[in-house]
C-alpha cells in the first residue's frame, strides 16, 4: 500500500521518492538551527524536485525554519497553505 502511495506521488510530481527518503534519513541528526545546514537542505530539495528556489523565497524559508515558524503537524501545515492561497 505504501509503495502505491509513493508511486502515485512520483507519477504526479516527477519526484523520485528514493531520493526523498535518502534526504530524510540524512536529516535525522541534522542541526536545523544551523543556517548553513538549512540552506543546504533547501537546495537539495530543490534539486530533487527540479525546481528553482529564488533567493528571496530561500531567505523566507530559512527565516521560518530558524525562527521555528514551521507547522509541527499536518493540519497546521494545511491551514498555513490555505492562508497563502488567499
N, C-alpha and C positions, 0 to 999 in steps of 0.2 A: 504494500500500500504506500509506504513512504517513497519507494523508488518511483512509483507512478506520479506521486506528488511532485518530486524533483524533476521528473521527466517532463511534466506539464509546464513547470516553471522554465525549464530550458527551452522548450518549444516556443513559449510566449515571449521570452526575453532575449534568448540567444546567449544567455549567461551560463557558462559551464559550472554546474553545481559542485563538481570535484574541486575546482579551483576555489570556489567559495568556502567549501569545507576545510581545505588546506589553510586558507587565511584565518578562518575561525579558530582552528587548532593552534595556529601560531600566536593568536591573540590571548590565549588563556593566561599567560603570565606577563602580558604586555602592560606597561605603565601608561594608562590612558590619561594621566595627568601631566605627561611629558609632551610638550608641544611638538617636538620632532617626531615622536612616535605617532601621534595623532595625524600629523601631515602625511607621514609615510602610509598609514592605513588608508587615508582618503585617496591618495594617489594610486595605491594598489587596487582599491575597489573600482576606481575609475578605469583602470586598465582592464580589469576583469569584465566590467560592464561595457567596455568600448565606448565610453562617454567622456567628453571633455568637461572638466570642472573649472569654470572660470575662477581666476584668483579671488575675486570678490566673494563668490559663493564659498570657496575654500576657507576664506577668513571667517565667514559666518558660521560654518560648520565647526571649525576649530574652536572658536569662541564658545559656541554652545556646549561642546563636549568638555572643554576645560572648566567652564563655569557650572557644570553639572545641570545643564538645562535640557538634557535629552530625556524623553519619557522613559520610565522604568518598566512599563508594561504595554501590552499591545493595544488595549483600549485607549490609553492616554496618547499613544502614538497616532491612532486613528483620529482622535479628537484634534490633535495638533495639525494633522494633514488636512482635515476638513476645514479648519480655520484658515489655512493658507490658500484654499481654493477660492474663498470668498473675496 
